[in-house]
Amino acid sequence: MGLGQSSRSSISEDTEEVNFDHFQILRAIGKGSFGKVCIVQKKDTKKMYAMKYMNKLKCVERNEVRNVFKELQIMQNLEHPFLVNFWYSFQDEEDMFMVVDLLLGGDLRYHLQQNVHFSENTVTLYVCELALALHYLRNKRIIHRDIKPDNVLLDEHGHAHLTDFNIATIVKDDLKATSIAGTKPYMAPELFQPFEGTHSGYSFAVDWWSLGITAYELLRGQRPYIMRSTTPASEILQSFHKSPPCYPATWSAEMKTLLRRLLCVDAQKRLSCLSELQDMDHLSFVNWDVVLSKQVPPGFIPNRRRLNCDPTFELEEMILESKPLHKKKKRLARKTRENGGSGSSPQMPTVQKHTLVGGLVTQVCVCCLVKDWRPLQGVFLTCIQ
């Protein structure tokens, strides 16, 4: 369902072509590098969702069109209890939209900023829940590449859900990924090797390193390695080998063992699959079916009396945004009148991009591709002119 649930069984029954007019905009709750997120309610069913929207021109200007399409392609084929699941996509002449599960518990970054203390039991449950999600993604041959507190959302009961597949990638068979992507403080050592000329690719183990960094940060309130966006790759690689993480004496031996295995610099020796996690002695008691069904109560339950997000998102949308979403309908109607009744989209720069059409890679004009953004059975339709 739309409110903190993860089942799309009824979506196949919804044959209506969904658009912006089918939703009531309630409030802004977040923003990313080139997209924003708001709470919406579908007018006919009254179900609530989160809606991510991205300005088309900005996507082109920032060379993000490929990532947007890849994220949509990946998300529309996923459904799991510990993912933020996709429901609808549509567009208008200004923006592209993705409608996904609404999780009201906030992201883990927000709770860290609120100085929440996460117990070892709570963090262990997060690791187990996210490990189940990573196992599912591995079976789909997907590497997320951006696991961090910002991308882990809690539902109202406190269960963890992985979101944001904007830089995820799909690998075929036993092939490895080679492109460099991620958030530097959470990137695995093997992702920095290309800068040293020793890169042979990487695989699913990078997500488990990021999970380890996230778990450490939740427990201690800071990351195990100090690095900035300007820190050279050579210096970062040296710190991995010469400055191992500090594990406070107050942490249990079991938690230290788990983190050491997740934060193993050697990707070949790193804990990097569900079966290895399940084989750990102190997790032998875990009933994984019970975890999967969300029957294990989390140790931290978000405050249900508030929205669990930064209120400045709403203020920025209402006061600073030049084209606020809640005024879109009037704005587009006015533009149509000014254009003499023509509802055509504004001209976009002509940039060549590659896209997948019917299993073949073709070269298409981005302005046409963005204008006719219509996912159908995992295939992107391009210009139909």
C-alpha positions as CSV (number, residue, x, y, z in Angstrom):
1,M,0.0,0.0,0.0
2,G,1.1,3.6,-0.3
3,L,1.5,4.3,3.4
4,G,4.6,2.4,4.6
5,Q,3.7,-0.8,2.9
6,S,5.4,-2.6,0.1
7,S,2.9,-4.6,-1.9
8,R,1.9,-3.6,-5.5
9,S,-0.5,-6.4,-6.1
10,S,-3.3,-4.0,-6.9
11,I,-1.3,-1.9,-9.3
12,S,-2.0,-4.2,-12.2
13,E,-5.7,-3.5,-11.7
14,D,-5.1,0.2,-12.2
15,T,-5.4,0.5,-16.0
16,E,-5.9,4.3,-15.9
17,E,-3.1,6.4,-17.2
18,V,-1.9,8.3,-14.2
19,N,-0.8,11.9,-14.3
20,F,-0.1,14.9,-12.1
21,D,-3.9,15.7,-11.8
22,H,-4.6,12.4,-10.0
23,F,-2.6,13.5,-7.0
24,Q,-3.1,16.1,-4.3
25,I,0.1,17.7,-3.2
26,L,0.4,17.8,0.6
27,R,3.9,19.0,1.5
28,A,7.6,18.9,0.6
29,I,9.7,16.5,2.7
30,G,13.1,16.3,1.0
31,K,15.5,17.1,-1.9
32,G,18.5,15.5,-3.6
33,S,21.1,16.6,-6.0
34,F,18.6,17.3,-8.8
35,G,15.2,16.1,-7.5
36,K,12.7,16.9,-4.8
37,V,10.3,14.8,-2.8
38,C,6.8,15.6,-1.5
39,I,3.9,13.8,0.1
40,V,1.0,13.2,-2.2
41,Q,-2.4,11.6,-1.9
42,K,-4.0,9.8,-4.8
43,K,-7.4,11.4,-5.2
44,D,-9.5,8.3,-6.0
45,T,-8.1,5.8,-3.5
46,K,-7.0,8.3,-0.8
47,K,-3.7,6.4,-0.5
48,M,-0.6,8.4,0.4
49,Y,2.7,8.2,-1.4
50,A,6.0,9.9,-1.7
51,M,6.5,11.6,-5.1
52,K,10.0,12.4,-6.5
53,Y,10.0,15.0,-9.2
54,M,12.9,16.1,-11.4
55,N,13.1,19.2,-13.7
56,K,13.7,18.0,-17.3
57,L,16.0,20.9,-18.3
58,K,18.1,20.5,-15.2
59,C,18.4,16.8,-15.8
60,V,19.8,17.5,-19.3
61,E,22.1,20.3,-18.1
62,R,23.6,18.1,-15.4
63,N,23.9,15.1,-17.7
64,E,21.6,13.1,-15.4
65,V,19.1,11.8,-18.0
66,R,20.7,8.4,-18.3
67,N,20.7,8.0,-14.5
68,V,17.0,8.9,-14.3
69,F,16.1,6.3,-16.9
70,K,18.3,3.7,-15.3
71,E,16.7,4.3,-11.9
72,L,13.2,4.0,-13.4
73,Q,14.2,0.8,-15.2
74,I,15.6,-0.7,-12.1
75,M,12.8,0.3,-9.7
76,Q,9.8,-0.8,-11.8
77,N,11.1,-4.4,-11.6
78,L,11.7,-4.5,-7.9
79,E,9.4,-5.3,-5.0
80,H,10.7,-6.2,-1.5
81,P,9.7,-5.5,2.1
82,F,12.9,-3.6,2.8
83,L,13.0,-1.5,-0.3
84,V,11.1,1.7,-1.0
85,N,9.0,0.4,-3.8
86,F,7.9,2.0,-7.1
87,W,4.3,2.6,-8.1
88,Y,3.8,5.1,-10.9
89,S,5.7,7.3,-13.3
90,F,4.5,10.1,-15.5
91,Q,5.6,13.6,-16.8
92,D,4.4,17.0,-17.9
93,E,6.3,19.6,-19.9
94,E,8.4,20.7,-16.9
95,D,9.1,17.7,-14.8
96,M,9.4,13.9,-14.6
97,F,7.7,12.1,-11.7
98,M,8.2,8.9,-9.8
99,V,5.6,7.8,-7.1
100,V,6.9,5.4,-4.5
101,D,6.1,4.1,-1.0
102,L,5.7,6.8,1.7
103,L,7.7,6.0,4.8
104,L,6.9,8.4,7.6
105,G,9.7,7.4,10.0
106,G,12.3,9.6,8.4
107,D,15.8,8.7,7.1
108,L,18.6,7.6,9.4
109,R,20.6,10.8,8.7
110,Y,17.8,12.9,10.1
111,H,17.8,10.8,13.3
112,L,21.5,11.0,13.6
113,Q,21.2,14.8,13.4
114,Q,18.6,14.6,16.1
115,N,21.2,12.9,18.3
116,V,19.3,9.6,18.5
117,H,21.3,6.9,20.2
118,F,21.0,3.6,18.4
119,S,21.6,0.5,20.5
120,E,23.6,-2.5,19.2
121,N,20.4,-4.6,19.0
122,T,18.7,-1.9,16.9
123,V,21.7,-1.6,14.5
124,T,22.0,-5.3,14.3
125,L,18.3,-5.5,13.2
126,Y,19.0,-2.8,10.6
127,V,21.9,-4.8,9.2
128,C,19.8,-8.0,9.0
129,E,16.9,-6.2,7.3
130,L,19.2,-4.4,4.8
131,A,21.2,-7.6,4.2
132,L,17.9,-9.2,3.1
133,A,17.4,-6.3,0.7
134,L,21.0,-6.7,-0.6
135,H,20.4,-10.4,-1.1
136,Y,17.3,-9.7,-3.2
137,L,19.2,-7.1,-5.2
138,R,22.1,-9.5,-5.8
139,N,19.7,-12.0,-7.2
140,K,18.6,-9.3,-9.6
141,R,22.3,-8.5,-10.4
142,I,22.0,-5.0,-9.0
143,I,24.7,-3.1,-7.1
144,H,23.2,-0.2,-5.2
145,R,26.4,1.8,-4.8
146,D,25.1,4.5,-2.5
147,I,24.2,2.9,0.8
148,K,24.4,5.5,3.6
149,P,22.1,6.8,6.4
150,D,20.5,9.3,4.0
151,N,19.2,6.5,1.8
152,V,17.8,4.3,4.6
153,L,14.2,5.3,5.5
154,L,12.2,4.0,8.4
155,D,8.6,3.1,8.3
156,E,6.3,4.2,11.2
157,H,7.2,1.0,13.1
158,G,10.9,1.5,12.7
159,H,11.9,-1.0,10.0
160,A,14.6,-0.1,7.6
161,H,14.0,0.4,3.8
162,L,16.6,1.1,1.2
163,T,15.9,3.9,-1.3
164,D,17.5,5.9,-4.1
165,F,18.7,3.8,-7.0
166,N,19.9,6.8,-9.0
167,I,23.5,5.5,-9.3
168,A,22.7,1.8,-9.1
169,T,24.1,-0.5,-11.8
170,I,23.2,-3.9,-13.2
171,V,26.0,-6.4,-13.9
172,K,25.6,-9.4,-16.1
173,D,26.7,-12.9,-15.1
174,D,30.1,-12.8,-13.4
175,L,31.1,-9.5,-14.9
176,K,32.3,-6.6,-12.7
177,A,31.3,-3.0,-12.7
178,T,34.0,-0.5,-13.6
179,S,32.5,3.0,-13.5
180,I,33.2,5.0,-10.3
181,A,30.1,6.1,-8.4
182,G,29.1,6.6,-4.8
183,T,29.4,9.0,-1.8
184,K,33.1,9.2,-1.0
185,P,33.0,8.4,2.8
186,Y,31.0,5.3,2.1
187,M,32.8,4.0,-0.9
188,A,34.7,0.7,-0.6
189,P,38.5,0.6,-1.0
190,E,38.3,-1.1,-4.4
191,L,36.4,1.9,-5.8
192,F,39.5,4.1,-5.2
193,Q,41.9,1.8,-7.0
194,P,41.3,3.2,-10.5
195,F,43.0,6.4,-9.4
196,E,46.1,4.4,-8.7
197,G,46.0,2.5,-12.0
198,T,45.3,-0.9,-10.4
199,H,41.6,-1.2,-11.0
200,S,40.1,-4.6,-12.1
201,G,36.5,-3.8,-11.4
202,Y,34.3,-4.4,-8.4
203,S,31.1,-6.3,-7.5
204,F,28.5,-6.7,-4.8
205,A,31.0,-6.4,-1.9
206,V,31.1,-2.6,-2.2
207,D,27.5,-2.4,-0.8
208,W,28.4,-4.5,2.2
209,W,31.3,-2.2,3.0
210,S,28.9,0.8,2.8
211,L,26.6,-1.1,5.1
212,G,29.4,-1.5,7.6
213,I,30.3,2.2,7.5
214,T,26.6,3.0,8.0
215,A,26.3,0.6,11.0
216,Y,29.5,2.1,12.6
217,E,28.2,5.6,12.1
218,L,24.8,4.8,13.7
219,L,26.5,3.3,16.8
220,R,29.2,6.0,17.3
221,G,27.8,9.1,15.7
222,Q,30.8,9.5,13.4
223,R,32.3,7.5,10.5
224,P,35.4,5.2,11.1
225,Y,37.5,7.1,8.5
226,I,37.9,10.8,8.2
227,M,37.8,12.0,4.6
228,R,36.5,15.0,2.7
229,S,35.4,15.4,-0.9
230,T,38.8,16.9,-1.7
231,T,40.9,14.2,0.0
232,P,43.1,12.5,-2.7
233,A,42.4,8.9,-3.5
234,S,46.0,7.9,-2.6
235,E,45.6,9.4,0.8
236,I,42.3,7.6,1.3
237,L,43.8,4.2,0.3
238,Q,46.6,4.7,2.7
239,S,44.2,5.4,5.5
240,F,42.4,2.2,4.9
241,H,45.6,0.2,5.5
242,K,47.4,2.4,8.0
243,S,44.5,3.8,10.2
244,P,42.1,1.0,11.1
245,P,38.8,1.9,12.7
246,C,38.7,2.5,16.4
247,Y,36.2,0.2,18.2
248,P,35.1,1.6,21.6
249,A,35.7,-0.8,24.6
250,T,32.0,-0.5,25.5
251,W,30.9,-2.2,22.3
252,S,30.3,-6.0,22.5
253,A,32.8,-8.4,21.0
254,E,30.0,-9.7,18.7
255,M,29.4,-6.2,17.2
256,K,33.1,-5.6,16.8
257,T,33.5,-8.9,14.9
258,L,30.6,-8.0,12.6
259,L,31.9,-4.6,11.8
260,R,35.5,-5.9,11.2
261,R,34.2,-8.4,8.7
262,L,32.1,-5.8,6.9
263,L,34.9,-3.3,6.9
264,C,37.6,-5.7,5.6
265,V,39.7,-3.8,3.1
266,D,40.2,-7.0,1.1
267,A,37.0,-7.4,-0.9
268,Q,37.7,-11.1,-1.3
269,K,37.7,-11.6,2.5
270,R,34.9,-9.2,3.3
271,L,31.5,-10.4,4.5
272,S,29.5,-9.8,1.4
273,C,26.5,-12.1,1.2
274,L,23.5,-13.1,3.3
275,S,24.7,-16.7,3.9
276,E,28.0,-15.5,5.4
277,L,26.0,-13.2,7.7
278,Q,23.7,-16.0,8.7
279,D,26.7,-18.2,9.5
280,M,28.0,-15.9,12.2
281,D,27.8,-17.4,15.6
282,H,26.0,-14.6,17.4
283,L,23.4,-14.4,14.7
284,S,22.6,-18.2,14.6
285,F,19.5,-17.6,16.7
286,V,17.9,-15.2,14.1
287,N,14.8,-16.5,12.5
288,W,15.2,-14.9,9.1
289,D,11.6,-15.6,8.0
290,V,10.4,-13.6,11.0
291,V,12.8,-10.8,10.2
292,L,11.6,-10.8,6.5
293,S,7.9,-10.6,7.7
294,K,8.8,-7.6,9.9
295,Q,7.7,-9.4,13.1
296,V,10.9,-8.5,15.0
297,P,10.1,-5.2,16.8
298,P,12.8,-2.6,16.2
299,G,14.5,-1.0,19.2
300,F,13.9,2.5,17.9
301,I,10.4,3.7,16.9
302,P,10.2,7.1,15.2
303,N,7.9,9.7,16.8
304,R,4.5,9.3,15.1
305,R,3.4,12.8,16.2
306,R,5.8,14.5,13.8
307,L,6.9,14.1,10.2
308,N,10.5,13.2,11.0
309,C,12.1,15.4,8.4
310,D,13.7,18.8,8.2
311,P,11.0,21.5,8.1
312,T,13.1,23.8,6.0
313,F,12.2,21.7,2.9
314,E,8.7,23.0,3.1
315,L,9.7,26.6,3.8
316,E,12.1,26.5,0.7
317,E,9.3,25.1,-1.5
318,M,6.8,27.7,-0.3
319,I,9.1,30.8,-0.2
320,L,12.2,30.3,-2.2
321,E,11.1,28.1,-5.1
322,S,10.5,30.0,-8.3
323,K,8.2,27.3,-9.7
324,P,6.5,25.7,-6.6
325,L,4.8,22.4,-7.3
326,H,1.5,23.3,-5.7
327,K,1.1,26.1,-8.3
328,K,2.1,24.0,-11.3
329,K,-1.5,23.6,-12.7
330,K,-2.1,27.4,-12.7
331,R,1.4,28.0,-14.1
332,L,1.0,25.6,-17.0
333,A,-2.5,26.8,-17.8
334,R,-1.2,30.4,-18.0
335,K,1.6,29.3,-20.2
336,T,-0.8,27.5,-22.5
337,R,-2.9,30.7,-22.8
338,E,0.2,32.8,-23.5
339,N,1.2,30.3,-26.3
340,G,-2.2,30.7,-27.9
341,G,-3.6,27.4,-26.7
342,S,-0.6,25.3,-27.6
343,G,0.5,23.0,-24.9
344,S,3.9,22.2,-26.4
345,S,6.9,21.7,-24.2
346,P,9.6,24.4,-24.1
347,Q,12.5,23.8,-26.5
348,M,15.3,21.7,-24.9
349,P,18.9,21.5,-26.0
350,T,19.7,18.8,-28.6
351,V,22.2,16.4,-27.0
352,Q,23.0,12.9,-28.2
353,K,22.5,10.1,-25.7
354,H,22.4,6.3,-25.9
355,T,19.3,4.5,-24.7
356,L,18.0,0.9,-24.8
357,V,15.2,0.3,-27.2
358,G,13.9,-3.2,-27.8
359,G,17.2,-4.6,-26.6
360,L,19.3,-2.5,-29.0
361,V,21.4,0.5,-28.2
362,T,20.5,3.4,-30.4
363,Q,21.3,7.1,-30.4
364,V,18.5,9.5,-29.8
365,C,17.9,13.2,-29.2
366,V,17.6,13.9,-25.5
367,C,14.9,16.6,-26.1
368,C,12.7,14.0,-27.8
369,L,13.6,11.3,-25.3
370,V,12.7,13.4,-22.3
371,K,9.6,14.6,-24.0
372,D,8.3,11.1,-24.6
373,W,9.3,9.5,-21.3
374,R,7.0,6.5,-21.2
375,P,8.2,3.2,-19.5
376,L,6.6,0.1,-21.0
377,Q,7.6,-3.4,-19.9
378,G,11.1,-2.3,-19.1
379,V,11.7,-0.7,-22.5
380,F,12.0,3.0,-23.0
381,L,10.2,4.4,-26.0
382,T,12.0,7.2,-27.7
383,C,10.9,9.9,-30.1
384,I,7.7,9.0,-31.9
385,Q,7.6,11.9,-34.3
